[in-house]
Amino acid sequence: MPLPLRRFFMLLALIPPGLTGCLVLGQDYQKPAEIVPVAAWQAALPHGGSQEHMTDWWGQFGDKVLTTLMDSTLNHHTSLEAAWAAIDVARAGLASQQAGDRLHADGGGKASRSGDHRNSTNREMTTLGTVVDAGWEIDLFGRVKRATEEAQAKVAARQADWQGLRVSLAAEVATLYVEWRGCERLRESLSAEISSRQISVDTNEKAIQAGLVAPSEGELAHGGLADARAQLILQQASCDLVIKGLVALSGLGEVSLRQHLAASANQWPAVVPFRVTSVPAQLLSQRPDLASAEEELVAANAEVGVAEAGRYPRLSLLGSVGIGIGSVGNSTLNNQPWSFGPALSLPLWDGGLREAGVRSAKGRRQMALANYRLAVQNAVREVEVALVNLAGTKNRIQDTREAASRFSAYLTASQDNWRKGGISLLTLEEARRKSMGAERAVIQLERQEVQQWITLYKALGGGWSQTIKLGSTGEP
């Protein structure tokens, strides 16, 4: 390496690191103390469960088919690819910003041949040269530092968005899966009702032929059977729509999906209760959407520092070193020019542009703070609503099960009484409708209970944790 080039880089290496960040403008971020609006939940709490971390919470249902659907969805859903691309963009922005806080150098070269075509006595000249230009901004007022903080917060926000999307997709898959299980149970109940009504129709036809009952009883029996069949067709269509939703989410083919579902057709996801503490902040800190909103607030706060630093001078150290060779005829000239020194940029007059930039940045910080407050309030509301719905379902389900048991016993007694001629077919059908309606009410409540646990899982952030790190493949 030529001596001037070595001297040039030695001078840059001797720059005191204390020259950067002498004065960092803007406020360091502090978490708002007044964000959480309540000190404790006002809704009933589902105590008595596990306090273990909710990582992969769907695995706690003990359902292999549900786990398969989750794995397929979270590994192949297109929206996750878009969210991961947003993380890549944010990371590239961070890398670009971090490069601004380091020494940068550019090299170049040139070659030329010159002469004067009007003067044949003037000799032609050949010139060859290379040059290296380098520079480094001394971050006197923290502009680069704040800009780096902003870029880092943007990366963290996009990571939280990605994880939040995973939680939402998992909750949607689980909700649809439980919907399908409940749908199948309702379909089985309707099929059983049709079989029972068919027996009534056959028995009633024999009684009409024997002259024991009026033909109108037959019309009633056939009408009830047709109504039950129509309900079954409607229920089957509802089940098929749920299948379509699961196909779209999981990416599995419908044939393959139905095979998975048929493998455990009678299995009902087992709820594993967990404990909800009385301190909202401890639970809401798991929510990716709140993490994203807070990181956006961090970024907006750093942006104010960047804007404020833009109103002050910028100091850079610049240097250049080159090697040139020129030849004229048989003569050769060598030169090795170099330069090194500071460059100061002074903002003098911009018509209020920089001041407007500061006001705009402060406005965006207030918007981010308001959005964060709103996100926390919505999160608390979602948890409270989930707790209220869950408590209401738990309180109703016991009475509904008892009602179903009582109506079933009444139907059995009514059928025996009808066969003996003690009651009319109308009375029997009324007993059947009450029994089947109570049975389906139990199924619907049991389905709602599981779905409301899923809603509570989602409201509390699912299995997300701020300690999860993202790898290059997009998986934590």
C-alpha positions in Angstrom: 0.0 0.0 0.0 1.5 3.4 -0.9 2.6 5.5 2.0 0.0 8.3 1.6 -2.8 5.7 1.6 -1.4 4.1 4.8 -1.2 7.5 6.5 -4.7 8.3 5.5 -6.3 5.3 7.1 -4.0 5.6 10.2 -5.5 9.1 10.7 -9.0 7.8 10.5 -8.2 5.1 13.0 -7.0 7.7 15.5 -10.3 9.5 15.6 -11.4 9.6 19.3 -14.7 7.6 19.7 -15.8 10.2 22.2 -16.4 12.6 19.4 -19.7 10.9 18.5 -22.8 11.4 20.5 -21.5 14.4 22.5 -25.1 15.6 22.9 -28.1 13.4 22.1 -31.2 15.5 21.4 -34.7 14.2 22.1 -36.0 12.3 25.0 -35.1 8.8 25.8 -38.1 6.6 25.6 -40.0 5.9 28.8 -43.0 3.5 29.0 -46.2 5.6 29.7 -47.1 5.0 33.4 -50.8 5.7 33.0 -51.5 3.2 30.1 -53.3 0.4 32.0 -56.7 1.9 32.9 -57.6 -0.7 35.6 -55.7 -2.2 38.5 -57.6 -5.5 38.4 -60.1 -7.3 36.3 -63.8 -6.5 37.0 -65.0 -9.7 35.4 -65.1 -13.1 36.9 -61.8 -15.0 36.7 -61.4 -18.6 35.7 -59.2 -19.8 38.5 -58.1 -23.3 39.4 -56.1 -24.0 36.2 -52.5 -24.2 35.2 -50.2 -21.2 35.4 -47.8 -22.6 32.9 -46.7 -20.5 29.9 -49.2 -20.7 27.0 -46.6 -21.5 24.3 -48.3 -23.6 21.6 -51.6 -23.3 23.5 -53.5 -25.4 21.0 -51.4 -28.4 22.0 -53.1 -28.2 25.4 -56.3 -29.4 23.8 -54.8 -32.8 23.3 -56.1 -33.1 19.7 -53.7 -34.4 17.1 -55.9 -33.3 14.2 -56.0 -29.7 15.5 -52.2 -29.7 15.9 -51.9 -30.9 12.3 -54.2 -28.1 11.0 -52.2 -25.6 13.0 -48.8 -26.8 11.7 -50.1 -26.7 8.1 -51.6 -23.2 8.5 -48.6 -21.6 10.3 -46.1 -23.1 7.9 -47.8 -22.2 4.6 -50.3 -19.3 5.0 -49.6 -16.6 2.4 -50.2 -13.7 4.8 -47.3 -14.9 7.0 -45.0 -14.7 4.0 -46.1 -11.1 3.4 -45.5 -10.3 7.1 -42.1 -11.9 7.0 -41.2 -9.8 3.9 -42.2 -6.7 5.9 -39.6 -7.8 8.6 -37.0 -8.2 5.9 -37.7 -4.6 4.7 -37.4 -3.3 8.2 -34.2 -5.1 8.8 -32.7 -3.7 5.6 -33.7 -0.3 6.7 -31.9 -0.9 10.0 -28.8 -2.1 8.2 -28.8 0.9 6.0 -29.1 3.2 9.0 -26.4 1.5 11.0 -24.1 1.9 7.9 -24.5 5.7 8.4 -22.7 5.5 11.7 -19.6 3.9 10.3 -16.7 4.9 8.1 -17.6 4.8 4.4 -15.2 4.8 1.5 -15.6 4.8 -2.2 -12.9 4.1 -4.8 -12.7 5.0 -8.4 -10.4 5.2 -11.4 -10.0 6.9 -14.7 -8.0 6.7 -17.9 -7.8 9.4 -20.6 -5.8 10.4 -23.6 -5.7 14.0 -24.7 -4.1 16.2 -27.3 -4.8 19.2 -29.7 -5.8 18.2 -33.3 -5.2 21.8 -34.5 -1.6 21.8 -33.2 0.3 18.8 -34.6 3.4 19.8 -32.7 1.6 19.3 -29.3 2.3 15.8 -28.0 -0.6 13.6 -26.9 -0.9 12.8 -23.2 -2.0 9.6 -21.5 -3.3 9.9 -17.9 -4.1 7.1 -15.5 -5.4 7.6 -12.0 -7.1 6.0 -9.0 -8.7 7.7 -6.0 -10.2 6.6 -2.7 -12.6 9.0 -0.9 -13.7 8.3 2.7 -15.8 10.0 5.3 -17.4 9.7 8.7 -20.1 11.8 10.3 -19.4 12.7 13.9 -22.8 12.3 15.6 -22.5 15.5 17.6 -26.2 15.8 18.4 -27.4 12.2 18.3 -29.1 12.3 14.9 -27.6 9.0 13.8 -28.2 7.4 17.2 -31.9 8.4 17.2 -32.3 7.3 13.6 -30.8 3.9 14.6 -33.2 3.6 17.5 -36.1 4.3 15.2 -35.0 1.7 12.7 -34.6 -0.9 15.5 -38.1 -0.2 16.8 -39.5 -0.6 13.3 -37.9 -4.1 13.1 -39.3 -5.0 16.5 -42.8 -3.8 15.5 -42.8 -5.8 12.3 -41.7 -8.9 14.2 -44.6 -8.4 16.7 -47.0 -8.0 13.7 -45.8 -11.3 12.3 -46.3 -13.0 15.6 -49.7 -11.4 16.1 -50.8 -12.7 12.8 -49.7 -16.2 13.9 -51.8 -15.9 17.0 -54.8 -14.7 15.0 -54.5 -17.5 12.5 -54.2 -20.1 15.2 -57.3 -18.8 16.9 -59.2 -18.8 13.7 -58.2 -22.4 12.9 -59.1 -23.6 16.4 -62.4 -21.8 16.3 -63.4 -23.3 12.9 -62.2 -26.7 14.0 -64.4 -26.6 17.1 -67.2 -25.2 15.0 -66.9 -28.3 12.7 -66.8 -30.7 15.7 -70.0 -29.1 17.1 -71.5 -29.1 13.6 -71.0 -32.8 13.3 -72.5 -33.4 16.7 -75.6 -31.4 15.8 -75.8 -33.3 12.5 -75.7 -36.6 14.4 -78.4 -35.4 16.7 -80.6 -34.5 13.8 -80.0 -37.8 12.2 -81.1 -39.5 15.4 -84.2 -37.4 15.5 -85.0 -38.4 11.9 -84.7 -42.0 12.8 -87.0 -41.6 15.7 -89.5 -39.6 13.7 -89.4 -42.3 11.0 -90.3 -44.9 13.6 -93.2 -42.7 14.7 -94.4 -42.4 11.0 -94.2 -46.1 10.5 -96.0 -46.9 13.7 -98.7 -44.2 13.0 -99.3 -45.6 9.5 -100.1 -48.9 10.9 -102.4 -47.4 13.5 -104.2 -45.4 10.8 -104.7 -48.5 8.7 -106.1 -50.3 11.7 -108.5 -47.4 12.3 -107.1 -46.6 15.7 -106.1 -43.0 14.9 -107.3 -40.3 12.6 -105.5 -39.7 9.2 -104.6 -36.2 10.5 -102.2 -37.9 12.9 -100.3 -39.2 9.9 -100.1 -35.8 8.3 -98.5 -34.5 11.5 -96.0 -37.3 11.6 -94.9 -36.9 8.0 -94.7 -33.1 8.4 -92.4 -33.5 11.5 -90.2 -35.9 9.5 -89.9 -33.6 6.5 -89.0 -30.7 8.8 -86.3 -32.7 10.5 -84.8 -33.7 7.1 -84.8 -30.0 6.0 -82.9 -29.1 9.2 -80.4 -31.9 8.5 -79.8 -30.6 5.0 -79.2 -27.1 6.4 -76.9 -28.4 9.0 -74.9 -30.4 6.5 -74.4 -27.3 4.4 -73.2 -25.5 7.4 -70.6 -28.2 8.1 -69.4 -28.1 4.5 -68.9 -24.3 4.7 -66.7 -24.8 7.8 -64.7 -27.4 5.8 -64.2 -24.8 3.1 -62.8 -22.4 5.6 -60.4 -24.9 7.1 -59.2 -25.8 3.6 -58.5 -22.1 2.8 -56.6 -21.6 6.1 -54.6 -24.8 6.3 -53.8 -25.2 2.6 -54.7 -28.9 2.8 -56.7 -30.5 0.0 -60.3 -31.1 0.9 -60.1 -34.9 0.5 -57.0 -35.0 2.8 -58.6 -32.7 5.3 -61.8 -34.8 5.5 -59.6 -37.9 6.0 -57.8 -36.2 9.0 -61.1 -35.1 10.5 -62.7 -38.6 10.1 -59.8 -40.2 11.9 -61.1 -38.8 15.2 -64.7 -38.0 14.4 -66.0 -38.4 17.9 -63.2 -36.6 19.6 -64.1 -33.4 21.4 -61.2 -30.9 22.2 -60.5 -31.0 25.9 -60.2 -27.6 27.6 -57.2 -27.1 29.8 -58.1 -24.1 32.1 -55.5 -21.6 33.0 -55.2 -19.0 35.7 -55.8 -15.3 34.9 -54.1 -13.0 37.5 -55.5 -9.8 38.8 -52.8 -7.6 37.2 -53.7 -6.8 33.6 -50.2 -5.5 32.7 -48.6 -8.9 33.3 -50.9 -10.6 30.9 -51.4 -7.9 28.3 -47.6 -7.7 27.9 -47.9 -11.0 26.0 -50.1 -9.5 23.2 -48.2 -8.9 20.0 -50.4 -6.1 18.9 -49.6 -4.1 22.1 -45.9 -4.9 21.5 -46.2 -3.6 18.0 -48.0 -0.4 19.1 -45.4 0.3 21.7 -42.5 -0.2 19.3 -44.2 2.3 17.0 -44.3 4.7 19.9 -40.6 4.1 20.5 -39.9 4.8 16.8 -42.0 8.0 16.8 -40.1 9.1 20.0 -36.8 8.6 18.3 -38.0 10.4 15.2 -38.4 13.5 17.2 -34.7 13.4 18.2 -33.8 13.0 14.5 -35.8 16.0 13.6 -34.4 18.1 16.4 -30.8 17.2 15.6 -31.5 18.2 12.0 -31.7 21.8 13.1 -28.1 21.8 14.3 -24.7 21.7 12.5 -23.4 18.4 11.1 -19.7 17.7 11.3 -17.9 15.1 9.1 -14.3 14.0 8.6 -13.5 13.7 5.0 -10.4 12.3 3.3 -9.2 11.5 -0.1 -6.0 9.8 -1.5 -5.1 9.1 -5.0 -2.4 7.8 -7.4 -2.0 9.3 -10.8 0.3 8.6 -13.7 0.7 10.8 -16.7 2.9 10.2 -19.8 3.9 12.6 -22.6 6.1 11.0 -25.2 8.9 9.3 -23.3 8.3 11.3 -20.1 6.3 9.9 -17.2 4.9 12.0 -14.3 3.8 10.4 -11.0 1.6 12.1 -8.4 0.0 11.0 -5.1 -2.4 13.6 -4.0 -4.2 13.3 -0.6 -6.3 15.4 1.7 -7.8 15.0 5.2 -9.9 17.4 7.3 -13.3 18.2 8.8 -16.3 19.5 6.9 -19.0 21.5 8.7 -22.5 21.9 7.5 -24.4 24.9 9.1 -28.2 25.2 8.7 -28.7 28.9 8.1 -32.1 29.6 6.5 -34.7 27.1 5.3 -37.9 29.0 5.6 -39.1 27.0 8.7 -38.7 23.6 7.0 -36.7 22.0 9.8 -39.0 23.5 12.5 -42.0 22.1 10.6 -40.2 18.7 10.6 -39.9 18.8 14.4 -43.6 19.7 14.8 -44.6 16.9 12.4 -42.5 14.4 14.3 -43.9 15.4 17.6 -47.4 15.1 16.2 -46.7 11.6 15.0 -45.4 10.8 18.5 -48.7 12.0 20.0 -50.6 9.9 17.4 -48.5 6.8 18.3 -49.2 7.4 22.0 -52.9 7.7 21.4 -52.9 4.5 19.3 -51.0 2.7 22.0 -53.5 3.8 24.7 -56.4 2.8 22.5 -54.7 -0.6 21.8 -54.4 -1.2 25.6 -58.0 -0.2 26.2 -59.2 -2.5 23.5 -57.1 -5.3 24.8 -58.5 -4.9 28.3 -62.0 -4.8 26.9 -61.5 -8.0 24.8 -60.2 -9.9 27.9 -63.1 -8.6 30.0 -65.7 -9.6 27.4 -64.0 -13.0 27.0 -64.1 -13.6 30.8 -67.8 -12.5 31.0 -68.8 -14.7 28.1 -66.9 -17.7 29.5 -68.4 -17.2 33.0 -71.9 -16.9 31.6 -71.5 -20.1 29.5 -70.1 -22.0 32.5 -73.0 -20.9 34.6 -75.6 -21.9 32.0 -74.2 -25.2 30.9 -74.9 -27.1 34.1 -78.6 -26.2 34.0 -78.8 -26.9 30.3 -77.4 -30.3 30.8 -79.9 -31.0 33.5 -82.7 -29.8 31.4 -81.6 -32.1 28.5 -81.5 -35.0 30.9 -85.0 -34.3 32.2 -86.5 -33.8 28.7 -84.9 -37.0 27.5 -86.5 -38.9 30.4 -89.8 -37.3 29.6 -89.5 -38.2 25.9 -88.9 -41.9 26.9 -91.9 -41.9 29.1 -94.0 -40.2 26.4 -93.0 -42.7 23.8 -94.0 -45.6 26.1 -97.3 -43.8 26.9 -98.0 -43.2 23.2 -97.5 -46.8 22.3 -100.1 -47.7 24.9 -102.5 -45.1 23.5 -102.3 -42.9 26.5 -101.3 -39.7 24.6 -101.7 -38.3 21.1 -99.0 -38.1 18.5 -99.0 -34.3 18.9 -98.1 -34.6 22.5 -95.4 -37.1 21.7 -93.9 -34.8 19.0 -93.9 -31.9 21.4 -92.0 -34.0 23.9 -89.5 -35.0 21.2 -89.0 -31.4 20.1 -88.2 -30.3 23.6 -85.8 -33.2 24.2 -83.9 -32.7 20.9 -83.9 -29.0 21.4 -82.4 -29.3 24.8 -79.8 -31.8 23.5 -78.7 -29.5 20.8 -78.6 -26.6 23.3 -76.1 -28.6 25.3 -74.0 -29.2 22.2 -74.0 -25.5 21.2 -73.1 -24.4 24.8 -70.2 -26.9 24.9 -69.0 -25.7 21.6 -69.3 -22.1 22.8 -67.3 -22.9 25.9 -64.4 -24.2 24.0 -64.5 -21.4 21.5 -64.6 -18.8 24.4 -61.5 -20.4 25.9 -59.9 -19.9 22.5 -61.0 -16.3 22.4 -59.5 -15.8 25.9 -56.3 -17.4 24.7 -56.2 -15.0 21.8 -57.1 -12.0 24.0 -54.2 -12.8 26.3 -51.7 -13.0 23.4 -51.8 -16.8 22.8 -48.4 -18.4 23.2 -46.4 -15.3 22.3 -43.5 -14.1 24.4 -41.2 -11.2 24.1 -38.3 -13.6 24.6 -39.0 -15.4 21.3 -36.4 -14.6 18.6 -37.0 -14.9 14.9 -34.7 -16.9 12.7 -33.7 -16.5 9.1 -36.4 -19.0 8.0 -39.2 -17.0 9.6 -39.7 -19.4 12.5 -39.1 -18.4 16.2 
